[in-house]
Structures are given as C-alpha cells and as structure tokens.
Amino acid sequence: MTDDVRNRISAKYCPRFGQLAVEFGFISEAQLAEALASQVHQELAGRGHRLLGEILFRKKLVSAPQIDQVMRELLRHAAANADQA
C-alpha cells in the first residue's frame, strides 16, 4: 500500500490497531498480514475472536508498552472524531 493511499484512508476513517502498529514501525505489513490471517483462521475454526494486539504480543512482535502507545493513539483519534461530530 502506498503512503498516499494509507494517508487518505487514515484521514477519512479511524485507523485500526494493525495499521497504527505498522505506521509506528512496530511491525511490518507482512507481520500484520500474518497476524490478521491467524485472527481470521482462529475465528473460523470456532475458537472465538482474539484481539490483534494479543496475537502480536503472544508472537513477541510487540511489547506491552507498544500496545499501550497504539491504544492511546486510537483513543486520541476517536476523541478527535467525536469532537467533530
């Protein structure tokens, strides 16, 4: 995905956890794709929905402080969008 496309998506929609983790440089796009595939596979297998941050943490791809940083940014973005509504 090009930076221009990513920036237009981010400006229009609230970013997702994985998107922000990539933007912060915590994981690569390939690692995100692998974690998303794992998330979908587990859900389709009837093992319930696991949060992407949990999957990335268990694979030792992100640390707890990195998860906190992504979550803070998600909340900041959500609050900014709520103020605009």
Secondary structure, DSSP 8 states (H G I E B T S, - for coil): --HHHHHHHHHHS---HHHHHHHTTSS-HHHHHHHHHHHHHHHHTTS----HHHHHHHTTSS-HHHHHHHHHHHHHHHHHHHHH-
